[in-house]
């Protein structure tokens, strides 16, 4: 579902349990972590996984040192739908958008170009086993709407697991996928 749906379902777990409805969503800790793009990126890096180069620099010189030449993207740490993203070309842009964004921002290197947008997803079963990883290409409209999408690649990846890869039930009856 959409990010906003996931956060709603997460906050309503107890209600769903009380009425006997099983909701198949990630653990609350993972949902909370995914709400902050910076923290999620840090966790990916700590786990040795790739991430888009990012920084929360103190000044423009540090931004250039850590991320390379502009343009760069200043984006909210929390949010979705490409809202609040500003393209940063120089120190003046950086100072303006950093001040305007308060404390909820991070800077990222631009990956790709304006004509393509990509997302990566993993369908996981838990216990460090995933069924498919997919990369989708999007061709967005200027207002953030999606024109079309296609699956660019599917990769099967399984890691050895000491436990069963079958979904299990948590202590409150939720499915652990």
C-alpha positions as CSV (number, residue, x, y, z in Angstrom):
1,X,0.0,0.0,0.0
2,X,0.9,3.6,0.1
3,X,3.1,5.0,2.9
4,X,0.2,6.8,4.5
5,X,-1.8,3.5,4.5
6,X,1.0,1.6,6.1
7,X,1.4,4.2,8.9
8,X,-2.4,4.1,9.5
9,X,-2.5,0.3,9.6
10,X,0.5,0.3,12.0
11,X,-1.2,2.6,14.5
12,X,-4.4,0.6,14.4
13,X,-2.9,-2.9,15.1
14,X,-4.7,-3.3,18.4
15,X,-8.1,-2.4,16.9
16,X,-7.6,-5.0,14.1
17,X,-6.7,-7.6,16.7
18,X,-9.7,-6.9,18.8
19,X,-12.1,-7.4,15.8
20,X,-10.2,-10.6,14.7
21,X,-8.7,-9.1,11.5
22,X,-5.2,-10.2,10.5
23,X,-3.2,-7.4,8.8
24,X,-0.1,-8.5,7.0
25,X,2.4,-5.6,7.4
26,X,5.9,-5.2,8.6
27,X,7.0,-5.0,12.2
28,X,6.2,-1.7,13.9
29,X,10.0,-1.0,14.4
30,X,10.6,-1.4,10.6
31,X,7.7,0.9,9.7
32,X,9.0,3.5,12.2
33,X,12.5,3.3,10.8
34,X,11.3,3.6,7.2
35,X,9.5,6.9,8.1
36,X,12.9,8.6,8.4
37,X,14.9,8.3,5.1
38,X,18.1,9.4,6.8
39,X,17.9,6.8,9.6
40,X,16.9,4.1,7.1
41,X,19.9,4.9,4.9
42,X,22.2,4.8,7.9
43,X,20.8,1.3,8.8
44,X,21.3,0.1,5.2
45,X,24.9,1.3,5.2
46,X,25.6,-0.3,8.6
47,X,24.3,-3.6,7.2
48,X,26.7,-3.2,4.2
49,X,23.9,-2.6,1.8
50,X,23.9,0.0,-0.9
51,X,22.3,3.4,-0.4
52,X,22.0,6.6,-2.4
53,X,24.9,8.9,-1.2
54,X,23.5,11.3,1.3
55,X,24.6,13.8,3.9
56,X,23.3,16.3,6.4
57,X,26.2,18.8,6.0
58,X,26.9,21.8,8.2
59,X,27.7,24.0,5.2
60,X,28.0,24.0,1.4
61,X,31.7,23.1,1.4
62,X,31.0,20.0,3.4
63,X,28.1,19.1,1.0
64,X,30.4,19.3,-2.0
65,X,33.2,17.3,-0.3
66,X,30.8,14.5,0.7
67,X,28.5,14.4,-2.3
68,X,30.4,15.9,-5.2
69,X,29.4,18.6,-7.7
70,X,25.9,20.0,-8.0
71,X,23.1,19.8,-8.7
72,X,22.1,17.9,-5.5
73,X,18.7,17.2,-4.0
74,X,17.5,18.6,-0.7
75,X,14.6,16.6,0.5
76,X,12.5,16.0,3.7
77,X,13.7,13.2,5.9
78,X,10.0,12.3,6.3
79,X,7.6,12.4,3.5
80,X,6.6,10.8,0.2
81,X,5.4,11.5,-3.3
82,X,8.4,13.7,-4.2
83,X,6.9,16.6,-2.2
84,X,9.3,19.1,-0.6
85,X,12.2,18.2,-2.8
86,X,14.4,21.1,-4.1
87,X,17.2,20.9,-6.6
88,X,20.3,22.6,-5.2
89,X,22.7,24.2,-7.6
90,X,24.8,26.5,-5.4
91,X,25.5,27.7,-1.9
92,X,22.7,30.3,-2.1
93,X,20.1,27.5,-2.9
94,X,21.5,25.4,-0.2
95,X,21.3,28.1,2.5
96,X,17.7,29.1,1.4
97,X,16.2,25.6,1.3
98,X,18.0,24.4,4.4
99,X,16.6,27.4,6.4
100,X,13.1,26.9,4.9
101,X,13.1,23.1,5.7
102,X,13.9,23.5,9.4
103,X,15.5,20.4,10.8
104,X,13.6,17.9,8.6
105,X,16.0,17.6,5.6
106,X,18.9,15.7,4.1
107,X,20.9,16.2,0.9
108,X,21.3,13.4,-1.7
109,X,23.3,13.0,-4.8
110,X,21.1,12.8,-7.9
111,X,20.9,9.3,-9.4
112,X,19.9,9.0,-13.1
113,X,18.1,11.9,-14.8
114,X,14.8,13.8,-14.9
115,X,13.2,11.6,-17.5
116,X,13.3,8.4,-15.3
117,X,12.5,7.6,-11.8
118,X,13.2,4.3,-10.2
119,X,12.1,2.4,-7.1
120,X,13.4,-0.8,-5.6
121,X,11.4,-3.3,-3.6
122,X,12.0,-6.6,-1.8
123,X,9.3,-9.2,-1.1
124,X,10.5,-10.8,2.1
125,X,9.4,-13.8,4.0
126,X,11.4,-13.0,7.2
127,X,14.4,-15.0,8.5
128,X,16.7,-13.2,6.0
129,X,15.0,-14.8,3.0
130,X,13.5,-12.8,0.1
131,X,11.6,-14.1,-2.9
132,X,12.1,-11.3,-5.4
133,X,13.8,-8.0,-5.7
134,X,12.4,-5.8,-8.4
135,X,13.4,-2.5,-10.0
136,X,10.6,-0.5,-11.6
137,X,11.0,2.5,-13.9
138,X,8.5,5.3,-13.7
139,X,7.8,8.1,-16.1
140,X,6.3,10.8,-13.9
141,X,4.3,13.8,-14.8
142,X,5.4,17.2,-13.6
143,X,2.9,17.1,-10.7
144,X,4.1,13.8,-9.4
145,X,1.5,11.6,-11.0
146,X,2.6,8.4,-12.6
147,X,2.2,8.0,-16.4
148,X,3.3,4.4,-16.7
149,X,5.5,1.9,-15.0
150,X,7.2,-1.4,-15.9
151,X,9.2,-4.0,-14.2
152,X,12.8,-3.7,-15.4
153,X,14.3,-6.8,-13.7
154,X,13.4,-9.6,-11.3
155,X,16.1,-11.3,-9.3
156,X,15.6,-14.3,-7.1
157,X,17.7,-14.2,-4.1
158,X,17.6,-16.6,-1.2
159,X,19.9,-16.7,1.8
160,X,20.4,-19.8,3.9
161,X,18.2,-19.7,7.0
162,X,18.4,-21.8,10.1
163,X,14.6,-21.4,10.5
164,X,11.6,-22.2,8.3
165,X,10.8,-19.7,5.5
166,X,7.1,-20.3,6.0
167,X,5.2,-17.3,7.4
168,X,4.5,-17.6,11.1
169,X,2.2,-16.0,13.6
170,X,3.4,-13.4,16.1
171,X,2.3,-13.4,19.7
172,X,-0.7,-11.3,18.8
173,X,-1.8,-13.4,15.8
174,X,-0.3,-11.1,13.2
175,X,1.5,-12.8,10.2
176,X,5.3,-12.5,10.2
177,X,6.3,-12.6,6.6
